[in-house]
């Protein structure tokens, strides 16, 4: 039996920091397309039917690889297979028959538009004999961007930035994006008809709502132009004249469930945030630590969500409720950040900075928060980590965490205290991963 540290409850050779990184690694591995996609890929249609693979997202390249691997393993005819996928810059992977295009995230660029146009062109002239396999993961809203006719890319970019910075949640952001797009909100399904359409998705949204993942390009839309206008008004977002006209014109409403284009369409969630949390919980049990999964669907301002997590961690440490330490608190979902400062960072580093302020160096609490795609916001880190020493290290360096938080500068703070978590691109995306290790009695 491995010797166990009385202080942490972990095996003596395993530090809390290494334990948290191991939990993150387990969560990411559980979300890799190569592990989950094969069971959902349908057989190809008989000749002369073709198989067209299209889609977008941060996991696009690895999903395309997984499809080609299945084709080889099952002995299917590669000549039947072709496709176009779009992923984030720097995340391309080698493929044989499926072309991978790179574009910008989280704000779309001209490459995003060209990718969307190429995908629609690839779907041109399909028949009932053909199969369209659409592979969707988070990030697709920006990566596969086709502004509705009359809207300029610059106006779409400005709207996207405003949505990202105003504190809107992902459901609200994507409700607006669908209604100013020429490909999202079910419109890609219209382009694929009359072929059979099978959509396979990696979920990065609360409650695994297929219509929200990457703004649901192949999913009928239940939101309306009126919903989109209400969100714009709620967050006081300025609109270009052409964008306002599109949102007011009933002819540009998104297709609804009764549209005939969905008659031969089906969709499946193949990987979800819950699966990653359960993998991290299994990892904790293997090391003698009790896991406590709070939720895979948490939303809200990152700093407010941090305050709730800090309160739960303290209750466990000092009172043994709702479970005694050692314990690993786990949660997922997607927080938001209302940007008021000029700093650098994403929602996970913001969460960690707020958590640090609430815990103020509590001797028995360690924590990590990261985006499962390996990129927190627009920086190169996945997220950040704190230990009881982080608070004291910051004070010794003369750093004031509150000032960094007020400036939305989580990256700047954790860069100075050596607290950045860097994984590199993971080629998957089930959104935020938060793990808080509580050890020892208070």
C-alpha positions in Angstrom: 0.0 0.0 0.0 1.3 3.4 -0.9 2.3 5.7 2.0 -0.3 8.4 2.4 0.4 12.0 3.5 -1.5 12.8 6.7 -1.6 16.4 5.6 -3.3 16.0 2.2 -4.7 12.5 2.2 -2.8 12.0 -1.1 -0.1 9.4 -1.8 3.1 10.8 -0.3 4.8 11.0 -3.7 1.9 13.0 -5.2 1.7 16.8 -4.6 -1.6 18.6 -4.6 -0.5 20.5 -7.7 0.3 17.3 -9.6 -3.0 15.8 -8.4 -5.0 18.7 -9.9 -3.1 18.5 -13.1 -3.8 14.8 -13.3 -7.5 15.5 -12.8 -7.5 18.0 -15.7 -5.7 15.5 -17.9 -8.2 12.8 -17.1 -11.1 15.2 -17.9 -9.5 16.1 -21.2 -8.7 12.5 -22.2 -12.4 11.6 -21.6 -13.4 14.2 -24.2 -11.1 13.2 -27.0 -13.0 12.4 -30.2 -10.9 9.3 -31.0 -12.4 7.7 -27.9 -16.1 8.4 -28.5 -16.9 9.2 -32.1 -16.6 5.8 -33.7 -19.8 4.4 -32.2 -21.9 7.2 -33.7 -20.6 7.2 -37.3 -23.1 5.6 -39.7 -22.1 3.3 -42.6 -21.7 5.0 -46.0 -24.6 4.9 -48.4 -24.5 2.4 -51.3 -23.0 3.8 -54.6 -23.5 6.2 -56.2 -24.0 7.9 -52.8 -21.3 10.1 -51.4 -20.2 11.0 -47.9 -19.6 14.7 -47.4 -18.0 15.7 -44.0 -18.4 19.3 -43.0 -18.3 21.2 -39.7 -16.4 23.5 -37.4 -15.1 24.0 -33.9 -12.0 23.7 -31.7 -12.2 19.9 -32.0 -12.8 19.9 -35.8 -9.4 18.6 -36.8 -9.4 15.7 -34.3 -13.0 14.8 -35.2 -12.0 14.7 -38.9 -9.1 12.4 -38.0 -11.4 10.1 -36.1 -13.8 9.8 -39.1 -10.9 8.9 -41.4 -9.6 6.3 -38.8 -13.0 4.7 -38.8 -13.0 4.6 -42.6 -9.7 2.7 -42.5 -10.7 0.3 -39.7 -14.0 -0.6 -41.4 -12.6 -1.0 -44.8 -14.8 1.7 -46.4 -14.0 3.1 -49.8 -12.0 6.3 -49.3 -13.1 7.6 -52.7 -16.6 8.0 -51.3 -15.3 10.4 -48.6 -14.6 14.1 -48.9 -15.1 17.2 -46.8 -14.1 20.5 -45.3 -13.7 21.3 -41.6 -12.7 24.6 -40.0 -10.7 24.9 -36.8 -8.7 27.5 -34.9 -5.4 28.8 -36.1 -2.6 26.6 -35.0 -4.8 23.5 -34.4 -4.7 21.9 -37.8 -4.0 18.1 -37.9 -3.0 15.9 -40.9 -5.9 14.3 -42.8 -6.2 12.4 -46.1 -9.6 13.2 -47.6 -11.1 15.9 -45.3 -9.6 19.4 -45.8 -8.9 21.4 -42.7 -9.1 25.2 -42.9 -7.9 27.4 -40.0 -9.7 30.6 -39.0 -10.0 33.1 -36.1 -11.5 32.6 -32.6 -13.2 34.1 -30.7 -13.8 37.0 -33.2 -14.2 35.8 -36.8 -12.0 37.0 -39.6 -12.1 36.8 -43.4 -10.8 33.2 -43.3 -13.9 32.3 -41.2 -16.1 33.7 -44.0 -14.2 31.9 -46.7 -14.4 28.6 -44.8 -18.2 28.9 -44.5 -18.5 29.7 -48.2 -16.3 26.7 -49.1 -18.5 24.4 -46.9 -21.7 25.6 -48.6 -20.1 25.2 -52.0 -19.0 21.6 -51.1 -22.7 20.8 -50.3 -23.9 22.0 -53.7 -25.7 19.5 -55.9 -26.4 16.7 -53.3 -29.1 14.1 -53.8 -31.1 11.8 -51.7 -28.4 9.1 -52.2 -25.8 11.2 -50.3 -24.9 11.4 -46.7 -23.7 14.6 -45.0 -21.8 14.0 -41.8 -21.6 17.3 -39.9 -19.1 17.4 -37.0 -19.7 20.3 -34.6 -17.8 21.4 -31.5 -17.6 24.6 -29.5 -16.1 27.6 -31.2 -17.8 27.0 -34.5 -19.8 30.2 -34.2 -16.7 32.3 -34.9 -14.8 29.8 -37.0 -17.6 29.2 -39.5 -18.9 32.7 -40.0 -21.1 33.9 -42.8 -22.8 37.3 -42.2 -26.3 37.5 -43.5 -26.6 39.1 -46.9 -26.1 42.9 -46.5 -24.1 42.7 -43.2 -20.4 43.5 -43.4 -17.8 41.4 -41.7 -16.6 44.4 -39.7 -20.1 44.9 -38.3 -20.3 41.2 -37.4 -17.0 41.4 -35.7 -18.1 44.5 -33.7 -21.2 42.7 -32.6 -19.3 39.6 -31.6 -16.8 41.6 -29.5 -19.8 43.4 -27.8 -21.4 40.1 -27.0 -18.2 38.6 -25.6 -17.6 41.6 -23.3 -21.1 42.5 -22.1 -21.6 39.6 -19.7 -24.1 37.7 -21.8 -24.3 34.0 -21.4 -23.7 31.5 -24.2 -27.4 31.0 -24.9 -27.9 34.7 -25.3 -24.8 35.2 -27.5 -25.8 32.4 -29.8 -29.4 33.4 -30.1 -28.2 36.7 -31.6 -25.5 35.1 -33.7 -28.0 32.7 -35.4 -30.2 35.6 -36.5 -27.4 37.5 -38.3 -25.9 34.5 -40.0 -26.2 32.9 -43.4 -25.2 29.4 -42.2 -26.0 29.0 -38.5 -29.4 28.5 -36.7 -30.3 25.5 -38.9 -29.3 27.1 -42.3 -26.6 24.6 -43.0 -29.3 21.9 -42.9 -31.1 23.7 -45.6 -28.0 23.6 -47.8 -27.5 19.9 -47.1 -31.0 18.8 -48.2 -32.2 16.5 -49.7 -29.2 14.4 -48.5 -29.4 12.4 -45.3 -27.9 14.6 -42.5 -26.2 13.2 -39.4 -24.8 15.7 -36.9 -22.3 14.6 -34.3 -21.5 17.1 -31.5 -19.1 17.7 -28.7 -21.1 19.8 -26.2 -19.6 22.8 -24.6 -22.8 24.4 -23.5 -25.0 24.1 -20.3 -27.6 21.3 -20.5 -26.1 20.0 -23.8 -28.6 22.0 -25.9 -27.8 21.0 -29.5 -29.3 24.2 -30.9 -26.7 26.3 -28.9 -23.5 24.4 -29.7 -21.7 26.5 -32.3 -25.1 28.3 -32.8 -26.7 25.1 -34.1 -25.9 25.2 -37.9 -27.9 22.0 -38.6 -30.4 22.2 -35.7 -33.9 23.8 -36.0 -34.0 27.1 -34.0 -36.6 27.7 -31.3 -35.4 31.3 -30.6 -36.8 34.2 -32.7 -35.7 37.6 -34.0 -37.7 39.1 -31.2 -35.5 37.2 -28.7 -32.4 38.4 -30.4 -33.6 42.0 -30.4 -34.4 41.7 -26.7 -30.9 40.5 -25.9 -29.4 43.4 -27.8 -31.6 45.8 -25.9 -30.8 44.2 -22.5 -27.1 44.6 -22.9 -27.3 48.0 -24.7 -25.4 46.7 -27.7 -25.1 49.2 -30.6 -26.0 47.8 -34.0 -25.1 48.7 -37.6 -28.1 49.8 -39.7 -27.8 46.7 -41.9 -27.7 44.4 -38.9 -30.8 46.1 -37.4 -32.7 45.6 -40.6 -31.9 41.9 -40.8 -33.1 41.5 -37.2 -36.4 43.3 -38.1 -37.1 41.5 -41.4 -39.3 38.4 -41.0 -37.9 37.0 -44.2 -34.6 36.4 -42.3 -36.1 34.4 -39.5 -34.3 31.1 -38.8 -35.9 27.8 -39.9 -38.1 26.1 -37.3 -38.6 22.4 -36.5 -41.4 21.9 -39.1 -39.2 22.9 -42.0 -38.9 20.1 -44.5 -35.1 20.3 -44.6 -35.0 18.6 -41.2 -37.1 15.6 -42.4 -33.9 13.4 -43.0 -31.8 15.0 -40.2 -30.7 13.5 -36.9 -28.2 14.7 -34.3 -26.3 13.2 -31.4 -24.2 14.5 -28.5 -21.2 12.2 -28.5 -19.2 13.9 -25.7 -20.5 16.1 -22.9 -19.0 18.1 -20.0 -20.5 15.7 -17.6 -18.4 12.8 -19.0 -15.2 14.8 -18.3 -16.3 15.6 -14.7 -17.0 11.9 -14.1 -13.6 11.0 -15.4 -12.0 13.5 -13.0 -14.2 12.1 -10.2 -12.9 8.6 -11.0 -9.4 9.8 -10.9 -10.0 11.3 -7.4 -11.4 8.0 -6.1 -8.4 6.2 -7.4 -6.2 8.4 -5.2 -8.4 8.1 -2.1 -10.1 11.5 -2.5 -13.8 11.9 -2.3 -15.2 13.7 -5.3 -18.1 16.2 -5.1 -19.5 17.2 -8.5 -21.4 20.4 -8.1 -22.7 20.8 -11.6 -21.6 20.5 -15.3 -23.9 23.4 -16.2 -22.7 26.4 -14.1 -23.2 29.9 -15.5 -22.9 33.4 -14.2 -20.2 36.0 -13.7 -16.9 34.2 -13.1 -16.1 36.2 -10.0 -19.5 35.4 -8.5 -19.2 31.7 -9.3 -15.8 31.8 -7.6 -17.4 33.2 -4.4 -19.8 30.3 -4.3 -17.0 27.8 -4.8 -14.9 29.4 -2.1 -17.8 29.2 0.4 -18.3 25.5 -0.3 -14.6 24.8 0.0 -14.5 26.5 3.4 -17.5 24.7 4.7 -15.9 21.4 3.8 -12.6 22.3 5.3 -13.8 23.8 8.6 -17.0 21.8 9.2 -16.8 18.7 7.1 -20.0 19.5 5.3 -21.5 18.3 2.9 -18.6 15.8 2.9 -15.4 15.6 5.0 -12.0 16.4 3.6 -10.0 15.3 1.7 -12.4 16.2 -1.1 -12.2 17.3 -4.7 -14.9 19.8 -5.7 -15.6 19.6 -9.4 -17.7 21.8 -11.7 -18.1 22.6 -15.4 -20.2 24.9 -17.5 -19.4 28.3 -18.9 -19.0 31.5 -16.8 -19.0 35.0 -18.3 -17.0 38.1 -17.7 -18.2 41.6 -18.0 -15.1 43.3 -19.2 -14.5 46.7 -17.7 -10.7 46.8 -17.6 -7.9 46.6 -20.1 -6.1 43.5 -18.8 -5.4 40.1 -20.4 -7.0 36.8 -19.6 -10.1 34.7 -19.9 -12.9 33.6 -17.7 -10.9 30.8 -16.0 -8.1 33.1 -14.9 -10.7 35.6 -13.7 -12.4 32.8 -11.7 -9.1 31.8 -10.1 -8.2 35.4 -9.2 -11.6 35.9 -7.6 -11.2 32.6 -5.8 -7.8 33.6 -4.4 -9.3 36.9 -3.1 -12.0 35.0 -1.2 -9.7 32.3 0.2 -6.8 34.6 1.1 -4.3 31.7 1.5 -6.4 29.2 3.4 -3.9 26.6 4.3 -5.9 23.6 3.2 -7.3 24.6 -0.2 -5.7 24.2 -3.7 -7.5 24.9 -7.0 -7.2 24.8 -10.7 -9.5 26.2 -13.4 -9.0 25.7 -17.1 -10.7 25.8 -20.5 -10.7 22.2 -21.8 -9.6 23.3 -25.2 -6.3 24.5 -23.8 -6.9 28.2 -24.5 -8.4 30.6 -21.9 -9.8 33.5 -23.8 -7.2 34.7 -26.3 -4.0 33.8 -24.4 -1.7 30.8 -24.6 -2.6 29.4 -21.2 -5.5 27.0 -20.5 -6.2 28.6 -17.1 -4.5 29.0 -13.7 -3.8 27.3 -10.4 -3.6 28.5 -6.8 -2.1 27.0 -3.7 -2.1 28.3 -0.1 1.3 29.9 -1.0 0.0 31.9 -3.9 -1.6 34.5 -1.7 1.6 34.9 0.3 3.8 35.0 -2.8 1.7 37.8 -4.2 2.0 39.8 -1.1 5.8 39.3 -1.0 5.9 40.6 -4.6 3.8 43.7 -3.7 1.0 42.5 -6.0 -2.6 43.6 -5.2 -5.0 40.9 -6.5 -8.0 43.2 -6.3 -6.5 45.7 -8.7 -5.7 42.9 -11.2 -9.3 41.7 -10.9 -10.7 45.1 -11.4 -8.6 45.4 -14.5 -9.7 41.9 -15.8 -6.0 41.0 -15.8 -6.0 37.4 -14.5 -3.2 36.5 -17.0 -1.0 39.3 -15.8 -1.4 38.3 -12.2 -0.8 34.6 -12.6 2.1 35.2 -15.0 3.9 37.0 -12.1 3.2 34.4 -9.4 4.0 31.4 -11.7 0.4 30.2 -11.6 -0.5 29.8 -15.3 -1.6 26.4 -16.4 -0.4 25.7 -20.0 -1.5 22.6 -21.8 -1.3 23.6 -25.5 -4.2 22.9 -27.8 -6.1 19.8 -26.7 -8.2 19.3 -29.9 -11.4 19.0 -27.9 -13.7 21.3 -26.1 -16.2 20.6 -23.3 -15.8 24.1 -21.9 -14.6 25.1 -18.4 -13.1 22.6 -15.9 -12.8 23.6 -12.2 -11.2 21.5 -9.5 -10.7 22.5 -5.9 -8.8 20.1 -3.5 -9.7 20.6 0.1 -7.4 18.8 2.6 -7.2 18.5 6.3 -9.5 19.9 9.0 -9.6 23.6 9.8 
